[in-house]
Amino acid sequence: MATIDIIESASDAAIADWFAQRLAAALDRAQGEIAVTVPGGSTPFPILSALAEAPLDWSRVAVWPGDDRIVEEAHPASNVGRVRERLEPVGATIVPLTPEARPPHFALAWLGMGGDGHIASLFPNTDPRVDDAQAVRTLTPDPLPPEAPFDRITLTLPALLDSDEIVFVIRGADKRAVFEDAAAGRSDLPVARLLGAATQKVTCFT
């Protein structure tokens, strides 16, 4: 079970500063490029906009979406398109998810979580496994979220766990309760399976 550090009431700017420090340290340790994975949804993009202002060597940072809706990149629901808008202008390499993709080891895996305990696009109905032989899967959430009724492509649990550090940004008391139940082993939701298998440090901003 992972050691989990919960940081309460952090602003978007404070979270962006935390990420910038972590990325700077990872770049100092690495000889070449580092890779990170970031979530979609509404929560991360103000943080990403603030993070883009950090004076990092973005040319050595490859950014992977943890999941995406299977839509054209120009579509408003595309995660990779929105990430590209924010981080490509500062020099980061943005890597779209494809079924043939071979995810690298991530310096940092940043995740969100839904109220049903899903992470990336690993919804409860998809029965994600920590021993999944595939790093990337295409799937259909059931039920489809009404705000984003699209098939998905997602990193699997082993791909997300292949990281130096995991961080969550979770907003709202209901979601925090789901996360705390998962962290305590009181559920079998996708987030609980990830936390149960994690051996690296996990930070959760609420």
N, C-alpha and C positions, 0 to 999 in steps of 0.2 A: 504494500500500500504506500502511496506517495505521501510525502510531507507536504501539507497544504498551508499556504500562508494567505489569509484572507485580509484584504485591505479595504476598509469601508469608506464610503462617501468620497471617493477620489474623483476629481474633475477630469474632463477630457484632456486638458492641458497637462495635468499631473501624470496621467497615464501615458501620454505621448512622451513626456520627459523620461519616464521609466523605460519605455521601449527604446528611446534613443540611447540611454546609458547601456542597456543590454546589447543593443546592436553594435555600439562602439566597442564594447568589451569583446564581443565575438569577432569583430573585424581585427582587433589587436591580436587575438589568439590565432587567427587563420592566416595562411600564407597566400590564399587566393580568394575565390568567391565564397560567400556564405549564402545559405538559402533560408527563407522563412516562409511560413504559410499563414494566411490571414483569412478571417471569416467574411461572410457577406451579411445581408440584413442591414438595418438602419443604424445600429449602434457604432460600428467601427469607423464609418467614413469621416465624421468630424475629427476623430482621433488621428486617422491617416492624414487628413489635411494638415493638422498641426505637426505631425511627425515629419511630413515632407519638408518642413522648414529647418529641420535639424541639420547641422553641418557635418554630415556623414559622407564617407566615400561611397555614394550610392551606386557607382559603376561596378562595385564588387558585391552588390546585393541582388539576389534573384528572389522574386516574390511570386509565390504560388497561391492561388485561391484554394482554400480547404475544400470547397465545393462550388458548384455553379449550376444555374438553371440552363437547360439545353435550349438556348435561344441565340440569335445572332449577337455578336459582341456589341453592336450599336443599340441593341434593345435596352430599355431602361431597367429591365430585370437582370441584366448580365452583371455578375459580380466582377469578372475579369475586366470588363470595360470600365467600370467605375474605379477599380484599383488602378488601371492604366492611366486614367485621367489625372490621378493624384500623384503617382510615383514615377511614371515614365518621364515626365518633364524634368525631374531632378536627376535622372540618369539610371534609375533602377531597371533591371531586366524583368519584364512581366511574363510569366509562363502560363499560358492557358492550359486548363486540364483537358486531356484527350484520353480515350480508352487505351491508347498505346503509350501513354506517358510513363516514365520511370522516375518517380519522385526520389530526390536525394535525401541524405540525412539533413534534418533541419536544425539550425541553431536555435530556433524558437518556433514553437507551434502555438499560434494564437487562435483560440476558439471562442465562439459564443455558445449559447445553449437555449433551446426552446422550452416553453413551459411544459412540454411533454417529455423533456429529458433528451431530446435529440441534439446531436452535435454534428457539425458539417451537414451533410444530408443523410446521416445515418439515423433514420427515424425508427421508433420501436418496431414497426411492422417489418423492417428490413433485417431484423435479427443479426446485427453486426457481431462479428467474432474477432477476438484478439489473435486468433491463429489463421485468419483469412489468408489464403494463398495469393490473393490479388491485392495490389496496392491502390488500384483505382477501380471503381465500379460505376456503372450506370444503373439507375433504379427509378422507381415511381413511389413517392410517398403515398401512404394511405392512412388517413384522408389527405388529399392534396390541400395545402394551405390556400385559402381563397384569395389571399393577396398575391400569391405567386403559384398559380396552378400549372406548373411545368414539370416535365421529367427532369431528373437531376443527374449530374456526374459528381462523384465525391471521392476524396481520399478515404481509405479504410482505416480501421483502428491500428493495424500494424504500421501503416505509413505515418499516421499521426504520432504514434508512440516512438517512432524512429527520430527522436529529437532530444536536444540537450535539456530543454526546459519547456514547460507547458504553461500557458497563461489563459485565463478566462476573463472576460468582461461581461458581467451579468447585472442587469438592471431590474429592480423590483423585488419586493418581499416574497412574492409567490415563487419566483424563479430561485431566489436564494434558498428557500425551504426545500425545493426539489434538489438543489445542488448539495445542501448539507445532508439530506437523507442519503444521497448517492455516496457522498464522501464517507459516511458512517457505515456503508454497506447495507443500508435498509431498503434498497431497491435493486432491480436488475435492468434498469433503463440503460440506453447506450452510454450516457455520461458515467454511470456507475461502473460499467464494464471497462471504460477507459481508465477511470481513477483506480479501479481495483488492480489493473495490470501495470500502472505507471510506477516506475522506480526513480524517476527524476523529480526534481522540485516542481511543484505546481503552485502558481500564484493565482488568486481569484480576486479581481476588483469588483466591488459591489456598489 
